[in-house]
Amino acid sequence: MEKVNWESDRYESGKGQWSIFPGLCKGCGLCREKCPVKCIGWSDNLGVYGTPRVVADMNKCIVCGICQMVCPDCAIRVEKKK
């Protein structure tokens, strides 16, 4: 049985923080499809199933959390700064 990587890759801006959990991301692309500002792209690093995983361009990200809501595997966490 393969161990799941519970560590996250974090991206930050003045608006908030966006995290991806590589051990959960299967590279389905739903987050990319639903992002209203198209700030999510494909990483050169692979996810748990050997598929590309996602990364966020925090210069564009509005920290709306839609990607977190549509991710079927809870691989994304968005935290808005107060």
N, CA and C of each residue as an Amber inpcrd file, in Angstrom:
protein
   246
   0.8400000  -1.1840000   0.0000000   0.0000000   0.0000000   0.0000000
   0.8870000   1.2510000   0.0000000   0.5610000   2.1690000  -0.8970000
   1.3480000   3.3940000  -1.0340000   0.9560000   4.4060000   0.0350000
   1.9680000   5.0850000   0.5980000   1.7040000   6.1240000   1.6020000
   1.2340000   7.3930000   0.9160000   0.2480000   8.0510000   1.4970000
  -0.2610000   9.3100000   0.9680000   0.5680000  10.4530000   1.5270000
   0.9390000  11.3810000   0.6570000   1.6950000  12.5620000   1.0640000
   0.7110000  13.6080000   1.5880000   0.7200000  13.8550000   2.8910000
  -0.2110000  14.8150000   3.4910000   0.3630000  16.2230000   3.5430000
   1.6060000  16.3930000   3.0760000   2.2070000  17.7220000   3.0250000
   1.5990000  18.4830000   1.8550000   1.5340000  19.7820000   1.9790000
   0.9550000  20.5800000   0.8980000   1.9840000  21.5170000   0.2870000
   1.7330000  21.8870000  -0.9690000   2.4830000  22.9450000  -1.6230000
   1.6490000  24.1970000  -1.4440000   2.2570000  25.2620000  -0.9140000
   1.5040000  26.4780000  -0.5980000   1.9260000  27.6290000  -1.4930000
   0.9360000  28.4000000  -1.8500000   1.1400000  29.6060000  -2.6520000
   0.4410000  30.7310000  -1.9000000   1.1260000  31.8640000  -1.7240000
   0.5470000  32.9590000  -0.9340000   0.5820000  34.2720000  -1.6800000
  -0.3680000  35.1270000  -1.3140000  -0.3990000  36.5020000  -1.7980000
  -0.9630000  37.3590000  -0.6740000  -1.1150000  38.6370000  -0.9280000
  -1.6970000  39.5260000   0.0690000  -3.1530000  39.2180000   0.3440000
  -3.7930000  38.5070000  -0.5820000  -5.2160000  38.1650000  -0.4390000
  -5.4410000  36.9020000   0.3870000  -4.4770000  35.9800000   0.3500000
  -4.6590000  34.7330000   1.0810000  -3.6780000  33.6610000   0.6680000
  -4.0380000  32.4290000   0.9880000  -3.1660000  31.2790000   0.7390000
  -3.9350000  30.1990000  -0.0140000  -3.2530000  29.5450000  -0.9380000
  -3.8160000  28.4690000  -1.7430000  -2.9080000  27.2730000  -1.5760000
  -3.4460000  26.1310000  -1.1850000  -2.6310000  24.9380000  -0.9590000
  -3.1460000  23.7740000  -1.7850000  -2.2100000  22.9880000  -2.3080000
  -2.5510000  21.7540000  -3.0160000  -1.8870000  20.5930000  -2.2770000
  -2.6390000  19.5290000  -2.0830000  -2.1230000  18.3240000  -1.4380000
  -1.8330000  17.2990000  -2.5320000  -0.5510000  17.1460000  -2.9200000
  -0.1860000  16.2700000  -4.0300000  -0.6400000  14.8180000  -3.8430000
  -0.7300000  14.3780000  -2.6070000  -1.1640000  13.0070000  -2.3390000
  -2.6370000  12.7780000  -2.5850000  -3.3820000  13.8410000  -2.8350000
  -4.8180000  13.7260000  -3.0910000  -5.2070000  14.1420000  -4.5020000
  -4.4100000  15.0000000  -5.1370000  -4.7550000  15.5270000  -6.4650000
  -4.5740000  14.4510000  -7.5290000  -5.6670000  14.1410000  -8.2320000
  -5.5870000  13.1420000  -9.3000000  -5.4860000  13.7790000 -10.6780000
  -5.4540000  15.1070000 -10.7230000  -5.2820000  15.8030000 -11.9930000
  -6.5210000  15.8090000 -12.8720000  -7.6950000  15.8500000 -12.2670000
  -8.9390000  15.8110000 -13.0550000  -9.2170000  17.1170000 -13.7860000
  -8.7160000  18.2530000 -13.2550000  -8.8750000  19.5360000 -13.9180000
 -10.1740000  20.2740000 -13.6440000 -11.0210000  19.7630000 -12.7620000
 -12.2780000  20.4600000 -12.4550000 -12.0260000  21.8510000 -11.8970000
 -11.0090000  21.9830000 -11.0740000 -10.6850000  23.2890000 -10.4920000
 -10.2920000  24.2780000 -11.5850000  -9.5060000  23.8360000 -12.5390000
  -9.0890000  24.6910000 -13.6670000 -10.2950000  25.1330000 -14.4810000
 -11.1960000  24.1990000 -14.7070000 -12.3810000  24.4830000 -15.5140000
 -13.2980000  25.5120000 -14.8620000 -13.4320000  25.4560000 -13.5490000
 -14.3710000  26.3130000 -12.8220000 -13.7780000  27.6220000 -12.3200000
 -12.4670000  27.7800000 -12.3640000 -11.8300000  29.0020000 -11.8600000
 -12.2920000  30.2100000 -12.6780000 -12.9020000  31.2130000 -12.0250000
 -13.4180000  32.3640000 -12.7660000 -12.3390000  33.2720000 -13.3580000
 -11.1210000  33.2220000 -12.8200000 -10.0380000  34.0760000 -13.3360000
  -8.9390000  33.2770000 -14.0380000  -9.1480000  31.9900000 -14.1820000
  -8.2090000  31.1050000 -14.8950000  -6.7780000  31.2100000 -14.3770000
  -6.6430000  31.1370000 -13.0450000  -5.3130000  31.2510000 -12.4460000
  -4.6900000  29.8950000 -12.1240000  -5.3840000  28.8120000 -12.4160000
  -4.8750000  27.4710000 -12.0900000  -4.3050000  26.8360000 -13.3480000
  -3.0760000  26.3400000 -13.2150000  -2.4100000  25.6940000 -14.3400000
  -1.8930000  24.3180000 -13.9460000  -1.2410000  23.6630000 -14.8920000
  -0.6710000  22.3410000 -14.6290000   0.7710000  22.4780000 -14.1460000
   1.1200000  21.6950000 -13.1600000   2.4740000  21.6480000 -12.6280000
   3.3190000  20.6790000 -13.4470000   4.6200000  20.8550000 -13.3900000
   5.5310000  19.8830000 -13.9900000   5.6510000  18.6430000 -13.1080000
   5.2480000  18.7760000 -11.8390000   5.3040000  17.6620000 -10.8920000
   4.0430000  16.8170000 -11.0240000   4.1970000  15.5390000 -10.7580000
   3.0730000  14.6220000 -10.8920000   2.3610000  14.4070000  -9.5640000
   1.0760000  14.1090000  -9.6580000   0.2600000  13.8180000  -8.4890000
   0.2940000  12.3420000  -8.1430000  -0.6170000  11.9300000  -7.3110000
  -0.6470000  10.5790000  -6.7630000  -0.8190000   9.4870000  -7.8210000
  -1.5150000   9.7610000  -8.9010000  -1.7560000   8.7490000  -9.9330000
  -0.8120000   8.8780000 -11.1210000   0.2310000   9.6830000 -10.9700000
   1.1680000   9.8760000 -12.0550000   0.6540000  10.8570000 -13.0980000
  -0.3870000  11.5690000 -12.7720000  -0.9600000  12.5770000 -13.6640000
  -0.4900000  13.9530000 -13.2080000  -0.4940000  14.9500000 -14.1070000
  -0.0920000  16.2940000 -13.6850000  -1.0150000  16.8100000 -12.5840000
  -0.4470000  17.5370000 -11.6570000  -1.2710000  18.1650000 -10.6380000
  -1.3130000  19.6600000 -10.9060000  -2.0660000  20.3800000 -10.1100000
  -2.3000000  21.7910000 -10.3960000  -1.4460000  22.7150000  -9.5330000
  -1.2820000  23.9430000 -10.0220000  -0.6030000  25.0190000  -9.3100000
  -1.4300000  26.2850000  -9.5110000  -1.2460000  27.2440000  -8.6180000
  -1.9930000  28.4990000  -8.7180000  -1.0610000  29.6690000  -8.9870000
  -1.5100000  30.5700000  -9.8360000  -0.8160000  31.8360000 -10.0770000
  -1.4350000  32.8440000  -9.1210000  -0.7540000  33.1090000  -8.0180000
  -1.3160000  33.9710000  -6.9760000  -1.3760000  35.4440000  -7.3880000
  -0.7570000  35.8090000  -8.4980000  -0.9070000  37.1690000  -9.0070000
  -2.3050000  37.3810000  -9.5850000  -2.9420000  36.3020000 -10.0170000
  -4.2920000  36.3680000 -10.5870000  -5.3730000  35.9120000  -9.6110000
  -5.0290000  35.0070000  -8.6970000  -6.0090000  34.3690000  -7.8060000
  -6.7590000  35.4020000  -6.9580000  -8.0800000  35.2760000  -6.9230000
  -8.9090000  36.1740000  -6.1100000  -9.3430000  35.4960000  -4.8060000
  -8.8430000  34.3130000  -4.5370000  -9.0750000  33.5480000  -3.3140000
 -10.5780000  33.3670000  -3.0570000 -11.3120000  33.0310000  -4.1250000
 -12.7660000  32.8730000  -4.0150000 -13.1670000  31.5310000  -3.4110000
 -12.3200000  30.5050000  -3.5650000 -12.6010000  29.2010000  -2.9790000
 -13.4260000  28.2690000  -3.8400000 -13.7580000  28.6700000  -5.0700000
 -14.5490000  27.8020000  -5.9420000 -13.7930000  26.5070000  -6.2300000
 -12.4890000  26.6010000  -6.4530000 -11.6820000  25.4030000  -6.7270000
 -11.7680000  24.4110000  -5.5750000 -11.7240000  24.9230000  -4.3670000
 -11.8270000  24.0680000  -3.1750000 -13.1810000  23.3760000  -3.1220000
 -14.2370000  24.1040000  -3.4800000 -15.5890000  23.5390000  -3.4310000
 -15.8270000  22.4620000  -4.4810000 -15.2310000  22.6100000  -5.6770000
 -15.4950000  21.6450000  -6.7490000 -14.5390000  20.4680000  -6.7570000
 -13.4460000  20.5340000  -6.0120000 -12.4810000  19.4290000  -6.0000000
 -13.1140000  18.1840000  -5.3790000 -13.2380000  17.1010000  -6.1520000
 -13.8850000  15.8960000  -5.6310000 -13.0490000  15.1480000  -4.5930000
 -11.7610000  15.4930000  -4.4820000 -10.8730000  14.7690000  -3.5800000
 -10.3390000  15.6130000  -2.4300000 -10.8890000  16.8030000  -2.2410000
 -10.4580000  17.7050000  -1.1600000  -8.9520000  17.9470000  -1.1960000
  -8.4130000  18.0940000  -2.4080000  -6.9710000  18.2740000  -2.5780000
  -6.5440000  19.7390000  -2.5170000  -7.5170000  20.6580000  -2.4740000
  -7.2080000  22.0850000  -2.4750000  -7.7860000  22.7340000  -1.2260000
  -7.0010000  23.6340000  -0.6440000  -7.4880000  24.4130000   0.4840000
  -7.1860000  25.8850000   0.2060000  -8.2070000  26.7060000   0.3930000
  -8.0730000  28.1370000   0.1650000  -8.3910000  28.8640000   1.4640000
  -7.4900000  29.7620000   1.8600000  -7.6980000  30.5530000   3.0650000
  -7.5680000  32.0280000   2.7190000  -8.6520000  32.7720000   2.9010000
  -8.6570000  34.2040000   2.6190000  -8.1380000  34.9560000   3.8420000
  -7.2800000  35.9550000   3.6100000  -6.7940000  36.7830000   4.7130000
  -7.8750000  37.7840000   5.1160000  -7.9160000  38.0950000   6.3830000
  -8.9140000  39.0520000   6.8760000  -8.4830000  40.4570000   6.6290000
